């Protein structure tokens, strides 16, 4: 039986946990607007984005979502 590889590394997990704690404290801010993040999903997305910048093992963003986001703007 083949073993399943981890999609996300430990460093990514810690970064997301940190973002979640900052959200709970009310200090997590979103991108350009600088608004306080209230959404759990958005906090996770910010945590993963920060993990990518740090070089943690995180899969790249899906191209279809990027294209859809560009079309919305």
Residue frames as qw, qx, qy, qz and C-alpha x, y, z in Angstrom:
[[0.000, 0.887, 0.461, 0.000, 0.00, 0.00, 0.00],
 [0.408, 0.456, -0.017, 0.791, 1.37, 3.40, -0.99],
 [0.301, -0.549, -0.459, 0.631, 1.72, 6.04, 1.71],
 [0.175, 0.886, 0.355, 0.240, 0.09, 9.39, 1.22],
 [0.470, 0.163, -0.144, 0.856, 2.35, 12.44, 1.10],
 [0.144, -0.675, -0.433, 0.580, 1.69, 15.49, 3.22],
 [0.336, 0.765, 0.352, 0.422, 0.32, 18.41, 1.22],
 [0.110, -0.913, 0.095, -0.382, 1.22, 20.99, 3.86],
 [0.580, 0.225, -0.577, 0.529, 4.39, 21.13, 5.97],
 [0.488, -0.538, -0.540, 0.424, 4.70, 21.79, 9.70],
 [0.237, -0.164, -0.027, 0.957, 5.89, 25.36, 9.06],
 [0.223, -0.309, -0.484, -0.788, 2.70, 26.07, 7.08],
 [0.508, -0.545, -0.666, -0.037, 0.59, 24.66, 9.91],
 [0.431, -0.434, -0.363, 0.703, 2.27, 26.99, 12.43],
 [0.073, 0.007, 0.195, 0.978, 1.81, 30.02, 10.18],
 [0.368, -0.436, -0.587, -0.574, -1.91, 29.32, 9.73],
 [0.535, -0.541, -0.596, 0.257, -2.31, 28.77, 13.50],
 [0.320, -0.253, -0.159, 0.899, -0.61, 32.13, 14.09],
 [0.135, -0.198, -0.378, -0.894, -3.00, 33.84, 11.66],
 [0.480, -0.516, -0.663, -0.252, -5.98, 32.25, 13.43],
 [0.481, -0.484, -0.464, 0.565, -4.75, 33.52, 16.80],
 [0.147, -0.106, 0.062, 0.981, -4.27, 37.03, 15.37],
 [0.287, -0.379, -0.568, -0.671, -7.82, 36.87, 13.98],
 [0.518, -0.564, -0.636, 0.093, -9.18, 35.95, 17.42],
 [0.403, -0.415, -0.258, 0.773, -7.27, 38.84, 19.00],
 [0.259, 0.895, 0.343, -0.121, -8.55, 41.18, 16.28],
 [0.228, -0.749, 0.340, 0.521, -5.10, 42.16, 15.00],
 [0.512, 0.090, 0.711, 0.474, -5.20, 40.30, 11.66],
 [0.292, 0.670, 0.008, -0.682, -5.64, 42.77, 8.80],
 [0.761, 0.448, 0.444, 0.149, -6.45, 42.09, 5.15],
 [0.660, 0.268, 0.288, 0.640, -4.33, 43.29, 2.22],
 [0.266, 0.355, 0.133, 0.886, -4.59, 46.77, 0.80],
 [0.349, -0.709, -0.308, -0.530, -7.69, 47.96, 2.63],
 [0.182, 0.302, -0.656, 0.668, -6.25, 47.04, 6.05],
 [0.667, -0.378, -0.070, -0.638, -9.64, 45.98, 7.36],
 [0.389, -0.340, 0.786, -0.339, -9.85, 43.62, 10.32],
 [0.445, 0.068, -0.823, -0.347, -10.43, 40.02, 9.22],
 [0.611, -0.183, 0.432, -0.638, -13.51, 38.39, 10.75],
 [0.903, 0.211, -0.187, -0.324, -13.90, 35.39, 8.44],
 [0.766, -0.389, 0.507, 0.070, -12.27, 32.10, 9.47],
 [0.828, 0.395, 0.315, 0.241, -11.73, 31.12, 5.82],
 [0.328, 0.901, -0.111, 0.262, -10.04, 34.41, 5.03],
 [0.438, -0.775, 0.450, -0.073, -7.73, 34.00, 8.04],
 [0.855, -0.080, 0.481, 0.176, -6.68, 30.55, 6.77],
 [0.665, 0.671, 0.177, 0.277, -6.06, 31.97, 3.29],
 [0.018, 0.941, -0.272, 0.201, -3.88, 34.74, 4.71],
 [0.668, -0.551, 0.501, 0.009, -1.96, 32.20, 6.82],
 [0.858, 0.200, 0.406, 0.243, -1.29, 30.01, 3.77],
 [0.450, 0.853, 0.016, 0.262, -0.23, 33.03, 1.74],
 [0.255, -0.871, 0.402, -0.125, 2.24, 34.05, 4.46],
 [0.814, -0.270, 0.504, 0.102, 3.54, 30.46, 4.61],
 [0.773, 0.533, 0.226, 0.260, 4.17, 30.49, 0.84],
 [0.190, 0.930, -0.191, 0.250, 6.17, 33.71, 1.18],
 [0.499, -0.695, 0.509, -0.088, 8.27, 32.12, 3.95],
 [0.368, 0.475, -0.775, -0.196, 9.01, 29.15, 1.69],
 [0.538, -0.122, 0.746, -0.373, 6.97, 26.54, 3.57],
 [0.041, 0.050, 0.930, 0.361, 5.62, 23.42, 1.86],
 [0.424, 0.487, 0.456, -0.613, 2.25, 24.63, 0.57],
 [0.506, 0.388, 0.669, 0.383, 0.65, 23.74, -2.79],
 [0.088, -0.028, 0.209, 0.974, 0.43, 26.67, -5.24],
 [0.431, 0.385, 0.347, -0.738, -2.85, 28.52, -5.67],
 [0.542, 0.371, 0.737, 0.160, -5.21, 27.03, -8.23],
 [0.166, -0.039, 0.386, 0.907, -5.08, 28.94, -11.56],
 [0.118, -0.553, -0.709, -0.423, -8.87, 28.73, -12.12],
 [0.334, -0.769, -0.457, 0.299, -9.54, 30.63, -8.89],
 [0.333, -0.412, 0.111, 0.841, -7.00, 33.28, -9.80],
 [0.073, 0.197, 0.590, 0.780, -8.62, 33.82, -13.19],
 [0.232, -0.682, -0.670, -0.179, -12.10, 34.02, -11.65],
 [0.373, -0.686, -0.282, 0.557, -10.89, 36.55, -9.09],
 [0.250, -0.198, 0.304, 0.898, -9.39, 38.71, -11.84],
 [0.044, -0.416, -0.681, -0.601, -12.64, 38.64, -13.82],
 [0.287, -0.727, -0.603, 0.162, -14.66, 39.76, -10.78],
 [0.305, -0.546, -0.071, 0.777, -12.58, 42.93, -10.35]]
